[in-house]
């Protein structure tokens, strides 16, 4: 379970949409540039490297923040969160691992037009019979977490569709 902290006691599965480490790229380039300039005679001023580090930091921070919001996955006993969409577990009638057909033709959770790249897909059947694509980098972990929640709720409805 990645992305879960000590305050997430009820979280059974969680994935952050993106890691924070790319934010270090801008400052690392700035510090590396200053150090290289110290070795070269008559190099640029350190302020130029500070500006370069900030110019790299700001757009990377925006991208990381957006990815963490739009690509997060979280399963609790009450709700499945995919990006900006939260689906109550009570609405889920059944789940099954994708057989390859779940990526195409099924509307994904999270208000995405398609399933995000580099993720695995789980087909979720809602109580009204609608099939939706749930997704995560660790699709097996998501399937297991949803299976546990559905089994606790109602053993006969855990394996539907």
C-alpha positions in Angstrom: 0.0 0.0 0.0 1.9 3.0 -1.2 1.0 6.6 -0.2 -0.8 5.7 3.1 0.3 7.5 6.2 -0.4 7.0 9.9 -3.5 9.2 9.7 -5.0 6.8 7.0 -6.0 4.1 9.4 -9.1 3.1 7.4 -7.3 3.1 4.0 -7.0 -0.4 2.6 -5.2 0.6 -0.6 -3.7 3.9 -1.8 -1.6 5.1 -4.6 -0.4 8.7 -4.9 -0.7 10.0 -8.5 3.0 11.0 -8.6 6.0 11.0 -6.3 7.4 14.2 -4.8 11.1 13.6 -5.8 10.9 15.3 -9.2 10.7 18.6 -7.3 14.4 18.1 -6.5 15.4 18.4 -10.2 15.3 22.2 -10.3 17.3 22.8 -7.1 19.7 20.0 -8.0 20.4 21.7 -11.4 20.9 25.0 -9.7 23.3 23.7 -7.1 25.2 21.7 -9.7 25.5 24.7 -11.9 26.8 26.9 -9.1 29.4 24.2 -8.2 30.5 23.8 -11.8 30.8 27.6 -12.2 33.1 27.7 -9.2 35.5 25.4 -11.0 35.5 27.4 -14.2 37.2 30.8 -14.4 34.8 33.7 -14.9 31.6 31.6 -14.7 28.1 33.0 -14.4 26.9 34.5 -11.2 25.2 32.2 -8.6 22.0 34.2 -9.0 21.6 33.0 -12.6 21.6 29.4 -11.3 19.1 30.3 -8.6 16.8 31.6 -11.3 17.3 28.5 -13.5 16.5 26.3 -10.5 13.3 28.2 -9.9 12.3 28.2 -13.5 12.6 24.4 -13.5 11.0 24.0 -10.1 7.7 25.8 -10.7 6.4 23.9 -13.8 7.5 20.6 -12.3 5.6 21.5 -9.1 2.5 22.2 -11.0 2.7 18.9 -12.9 3.4 16.9 -9.8 0.5 18.5 -8.0 -1.9 17.9 -10.9 -0.8 14.3 -11.2 -1.2 13.7 -7.5 -4.8 15.0 -7.6 -5.9 13.4 -10.9 -4.2 10.0 -10.7 -4.7 9.2 -7.0 -6.3 5.9 -6.0 -7.7 5.1 -2.6 -9.9 2.3 -1.2 -11.6 2.5 2.2 -14.4 0.4 3.5 -16.8 3.2 2.5 -15.5 4.6 -0.8 -13.4 4.0 -3.9 -11.6 7.2 -5.0 -10.1 7.4 -8.5 -8.8 10.9 -9.4 -11.5 13.4 -8.7 -14.3 10.8 -8.5 -15.5 9.1 -5.3 -17.7 6.1 -5.7 -19.4 4.7 -2.6 -18.6 1.0 -2.1 -22.3 0.4 -1.6 -22.8 1.1 -5.3 -20.4 -1.6 -6.4 -22.1 -4.9 -7.2 -19.0 -6.9 -8.3 -15.4 -6.8 -9.6 -13.3 -8.9 -11.9 -9.8 -8.6 -13.2 -9.6 -7.3 -16.7 -9.1 -9.8 -19.5 -7.7 -7.1 -21.8 -11.1 -5.8 -22.8 -11.5 -3.5 -19.8 -9.1 -0.9 -21.2 -11.2 -0.2 -24.3 -14.8 0.6 -24.5 -15.5 0.9 -20.8 -15.7 4.3 -19.3 -13.1 4.7 -16.6 -13.5 6.2 -13.2 -11.9 9.5 -12.4 -13.6 11.6 -15.1 -10.9 10.6 -17.6 -11.8 10.1 -21.2 -9.6 7.0 -21.4 -7.8 4.8 -18.9 -4.5 6.5 -17.9 -1.4 5.0 -19.4 0.9 2.6 -17.5 -1.9 1.3 -15.2 -3.7 -1.9 -14.9 -7.5 -2.2 -15.2 -10.2 -3.9 -13.1 -13.7 -4.1 -14.4 -16.2 -2.9 -11.8 -19.9 -3.6 -12.1 -22.1 -1.1 -10.4 -25.5 -1.8 -8.8 -27.4 -0.6 -11.9 -25.5 -3.0 -14.2 -23.1 -0.4 -15.6 -19.5 -1.6 -16.1 -16.7 0.9 -15.4 -12.9 0.6 -15.5 -11.1 1.0 -12.2 -7.3 1.5 -12.6 -4.1 1.5 -10.6 -0.4 0.9 -11.1 -0.8 -2.1 -8.8 -4.0 -3.5 -10.3 -3.7 -6.7 -8.4 -3.5 -4.8 -5.1 -6.5 -2.8 -6.0 -8.4 -5.9 -7.0 -7.5 -7.6 -3.7 -8.5 -4.5 -1.6 -11.9 -4.2 -3.4 -12.4 -7.9 -3.0 -11.8 -7.7 0.7 -14.2 -4.8 1.1 -16.9 -6.5 -0.9 -16.4 -9.8 0.9 -16.9 -8.1 4.3 -20.0 -6.3 3.0 -21.7 -9.3 1.5 -19.9 -12.6 0.7 -22.4 -13.6 -2.0 -22.0 -10.3 -4.0 -18.2 -10.0 -3.9 -17.7 -11.9 -7.2 -20.1 -10.4 -9.6 -20.3 -9.6 -13.3 
